Amino acid sequence: MHGLSRIRVSQWSVRQRVLAAAGFLLFCVALLAAGRGLASGAMGEIMRVRFGGDAERTRVVVDLDRTSRGQVIQPGDDGHVVISLSGVAPASRLTGNGQGLVRGFRVAGAGTASRVELDLATSAEIERRFLLPPGDGIAHYRYVIDLKATGRAPARTAPRAERAQPRPTERPLIYIDAGHGGRDPGAQGAGSRESAVTLAAAQALKQELERGGRYRVRMTRESDAYVDLYRRVAIARQAGADLFISLHADAGADPATRGASVYTLSEQGAGRAVREFTRGENWQRSLNLPGRDPSVDRILLDMTQRATQNRSAQLARTLLGELEGADHPLLRRSHRDAGLAVLLAPDVPAVLLEMGFITNPEDERLLNDSRARRRLMRAVAEGIDRYFREPAGELQMASAGGAAN
């Protein structure tokens, strides 16, 4: 267009540049809000759960107001069937008694999906599952799960009076990761190695957490075995963990350096996690995302990871508060961040606790003393209790960077 002159940004006044920058910022905010609106608008509702059948075969029907995609998290071999349904959420928490092979059930929202949990009365397996669209006079979708008794040794059946009272809430699942193991012994102290110290601490923490019966607790390793770093994270994600804590013992060139620290995922690590996560096929399914619009799914992934980082920072804060209250020595800058492999899950809050320096004589003595170890793990368990009692909030992320001194 010959009648128009070319815009030269370099000739703009300061006011013009400020107005242009403000306009661009408003455009970005509007775009993000639109993406969030699309994401929230995509959620459907779980209306109810129904049962039919007997102790040989039981049908579970989940009534939905829109279509959904199911993924088996736990198949029933441990007494529980857990299925994730994408794109739907209960209007309120659903819980109650079952029928036949199902003793009780719970349905709870989990990000952009819901978890349907079935407590089995005896050993059973999923025979088939499928989605029924509206039809035959029924105006809503139905996700059907058919269970069949396996004939294997049944799980312990609760007394009738106990079965009449369903568990009001789901117990959080905590994964404890004992660092190193097997062919990877970790750091070496004067008389001990890191892999043995972390395993003993993980076992002590498991006992502390299980004492009150408030949590389900599992470990990534229960012996001196090697487990790949990425496999540790995958194990926790596949089980639907609510929290992941990796235990380690630090090492340094100066034997005078001592004290505990807690690591959370750095911003650089978060970017790496997103790149690696979205590189695989069907990554949307792994996070139970709608999978229809890549741009909306990416926004949901970013929002999920940001929420996970905030919860991880909250956990780090509560742990350090309890450790300080228990007079456990801390590094001067005790909340640190890094792109460590065990922190990369975008949907599981995770921290790595360096319990002390195995290269420091006093720290090594405490790490190998059973009474001192119990006191330390009791403080960690109390920090985890506080974490689950306190509501999630917008927190300042750690961004100190750098390795331990």
N, C-alpha and C positions, 0 to 999 in steps of 0.2 A: 504494500500500500504506500504509494509515493507521497501521499498527503500527510503521513504520520512520521514524526521524528522518532529515532531510536531512544529508549529510556536509558539514561546513564545513572546508575545507582551512585557512582562516585560523586555526582554533582548534587545529590540530595542534601537537604539541610538536616541538622541533628534531629529536629522535630519530626521530619518526614521518616527518618530511619526508625525512630522510636515508635511511631504509629504503625509502620510496616511490621516491625517486630512484634508489637502487641497483637496486630491482626493475625499474624501467623500463629502466635501462641493460642489465641482463641480458637482458631481453626483446628489445631491439634487437640485441644480439650474437647471440642465438639465431636471430633472424630472418635476419640476414646469413649466419650459418653454414648455415642451411637453404637459402638462395638459392645459396650456393656449392656445396652438396652437389648441388642440382638441376643446376647448371651442369656440374659435373664428371661427374655421372652421365649426362649427355646425350651425352658423347663416345663415339664408336665407334672402331673400329680399322681401319687399312689393313693388310691381311694380306700382299699381294704384288702385283707388276706383271708382266704377261705380254705377249708379243708374237707376232704372226703376220703373214705376208704377205711382200712383196718390195719392190724399189726403186720400184715404181709405186704400190702401195697397201699400207699397213701398218695393222694393227689393234692398238691398245693396250688392254689389259684391266686395270683396277684392281680387285682383289678386296677387298670391304668386308664387315664383319660387321653393318652396318646401312645404312639408306638415307642418301643424301646429296644435296646440290644443288651442281652445278658452275657455275663462272663462268670465262669465258675472260679471262685477264689479258694474255697475248701470243698472237696468232693464228698465228705462225710466219713472218711476213714478214721478220723479222730473224735467222732461223736458230734460233729458240727457240719452243717452244710451252709456255706456262705456264697451268695450270688450277688454280683454287682449289676445294677440296672442303670444304664446310661440315660441322661436327659430327663429323669423324673425324680421327684422328691415327695415325701409324705407331708401333708399339711401340718401334721403334728406327729410326735413320736408314736409309732405303733408298736404295741407289745401285748402278749396274751398267751393263752394256753393253745396247744395244738390238738392233734387227734391222730390216732393210729401210731405211726412211726415217729411222729413229731411230738415232743414233750412241751415245747414252748417256742415262741418266735419273737423276733424284734426286727423292726425296720427303722433305719436312721439315715438321714442325709449324709453324704460324704462328698463335698464339693459339688461337681456337676453331675453327680450320680447318687444312687442310694444303695445301701447294703442290706440285703435280706438275709437274716441269720436264723437258722433253724437248729434248735437243740434236739438231738435225737434221743428217743427213749430206748432204742436198741440199735445194733449195728445195721446200717443201711447204705445204699448207694443210689446215685441218680440214674434212673433207667432211661429217661428221655426228658427233654424240655423243649418248649416251642411257644411261639407267640400266635395268638388267635386274634384276627382283626374283628371289628364290629360286624355283627350278622346274626341271623336267626332270632331277631327280636331283641338282641343285646346291643346297646349303643356304645359300648366302650371296648377297649382292648383288654386281653387277658394273657398274662404270662403264666404258663403252666409248667409245673415241676412234678414229675412222677418219680416217686421213691419206691425202692424195692428192698425188702429185707435180704441180707446177704447170707444169713445162716452161720456167720462166724460168731465168735464169742461175744455176747451182747455186752454193751456198756452197763455200768451199775444203774439200776432203775431206782429212782427216788421213791420213798413212801408216798401213798396216795395224798396224804395231807400236805406234803411238801410240794407235790406236783400241782396242787391247786393254786399255789402262789407263784406266778411268773416273776422272773427277775425284772425289777422296774427299769434298770438301765444296763447297758452293755459295759462290761469292764474293759478299760483301755488295754490294748496290746502293746507291750514294751519289748523291744529287741535290745539285748545287751551284746555288744561285740567285744570279745576279748582280743585285743590287738596281737598281730603276728601269729606264730604257731607253726609246728612242723619244721619244714626246711627253712623257714624264716623266723629265727629266734629273736630278732629285734636287737635292741641295745643291750650291752653287757655291762653289768656292775662288777664290783669287786668279788662278789660271791653269788650272784644270781643273774638270770637273764630275763629280759622283758616279757617274753611269751609266757613264762611260768608265773610271773607277778600278775600279769593282766588276767590270766585264767583264774587264779585264786581270788582276785578282786571281783571278777564277774560272778563267780559262784556265791561270794558273800553278798553282793548286791542283789542277786536273784532271791536269796533267802530273806533279805530285809524287805524286798518288795512283796513277796508272797506271804509274809507274816500276817498282814492285815486282811488278806483276801480281796483287796480292791483292784488287783491287776491280773492280767494274764501275762506271764513272763516267759520269754524264750531266749535262747542264746545262739549266736551264729556258729560257735564251736563249743563243745563240751569236753574236749580232750586236746592233747598236744598234736593237733592236726592242722595242715595248711589249707586255708580257704582263700580263694582269689578275692582281691579287694572289691571288684565290681560284683562278684557273686554275693558278697555279704549284703550289699545294698539291694540286689535283686531278691534275695531271700526275704528281706523285710518288706519290700514293696509287694511281692506276690502274696504275702500273708496279710496284707492290709494293716501294717503296723501304724500305731498312733504316735510312736516316739522311737528314736534310734539313738543309742548312746554307745560310743566307742571308747574303750578304756586303754590308755597307754601309759608308759613311763618314759619321761624325757631323758635326754643325754646332752652333755655339753663338754667343751674342752676344759673349762675351768671347774674343778671339783668343788669349789666354794658356792657355785650357783645352785640354788634349790628353790622349791616352791611349785605349786600347782597352777595350771592355766586351763582355759576352756577355749576351744576353737569353734567358730561357726563359718559358714561358707562366705567367701569373699565375693565382691561384685564381679571380678574377673572370672572366678570359678563359676558363678551363676551363668555368665555368658557362655562359658565352655559347656556347662551342663545342658543348656538349651540347644546348642549346636549339635552335641552328641545325641541328645534325646530325639530331636526331630530328624536326624539322619536315617533312622530306621524306618521300616515300613510299618504302617498302621500304628504310628505313635499316638494318634488320637484315641484309638481303642484302649491303649495301655493306661490312659488317663481318664477313660470313660467320657470322652468329649463327643459332641454330636457328629463330627466328621463330615459335615456338609459344606462348610465354608472355611477354607484354610485360614483366611485372615481372622475370622472370629475365633477359630480354634487357637491360633497363635496368641490372640489377646487373652483368652482364657488360660492358656499355659503360663503366660507372663504373670497374670493375676494370681494363679495358684502358687507359682514359685515365690512371688513377693510375700504372700501370706505365710508360706512355709518358712521363709527367711525371718520374718517377724516373730513367728512362734519359736524358732530356734534361738533367736536373740533373747527372747523372754526366758527360755529355759536356761540359757547361759547365765543370765542375770540372777535367777533364783538359786542356781547351783553355787555360784560364787558367794552369794549372800549366806547360804548355809555353811559353806566351807569356812568362811571368815568367822561366822558365829561359833563354829566348833574349834577355833584356834588352829586350823590347819594352815601351814605356811603357804603363801601365795606369791607368785611372781609380781613384781611391781606393776607391770602391765599385764593383767591376768586374763582379760578378754581379748582374744586375737582372732584374726580371720585368715583363711587360706583356701586354696582350691583343692583340698584333699578328696581323694576318690570316695571315701566313705561318707562324705557330706553332700554328694551330688544329686541325691533323689529330689525331684522337684515337688513331691507331694508328701514327704515324710519329714517332719521336724527332726533335726539331727544335730548333735554336738559331739566333739571329740574332747575327752577329758584327759589331759596330761596330769597324772596324779602326783607327780614329783619327779625329781631327777635321780635316776638309778645310778648316776655317776657321782652323786653326792653321798657321803657316808651316812649322814643322819637320815636323809630321805630314803636311802636304800634300807636302812634298818627299820624305819616305820612301814615301808611297803612290804616287808617280809615278816613283820610282827602281826600275829593273828588278831590280837586285841586292838592294836592301832588300826589295822585294816578294817575291822568291824566298825570302829568309830567313824572312820572315813566314809565307808559305804552307808552307814546310818545317816550321815549328813547328806550324802547324795540322794538317798531315798526320800528324805524330808524335803529336799529341793524339788524332786519330782512330784511329791504330794502338793507342794505349793503351786507348781506349774499347772497341774490339773484343776486346782481350786480357783486360780485366778483367771478371769475372762481374757480372751485375746484382745490385743489393742495395737494401735499404731506405735511402734517402738523405734528408737534411733538405732540404726544398724551399726555394728562394729565395722570400722574401716581403717584399723590401725596398720594392717599389713605387716609383712616381715616375719622372720622366724624368731624363735625363742632366743633370748640372750643367754 
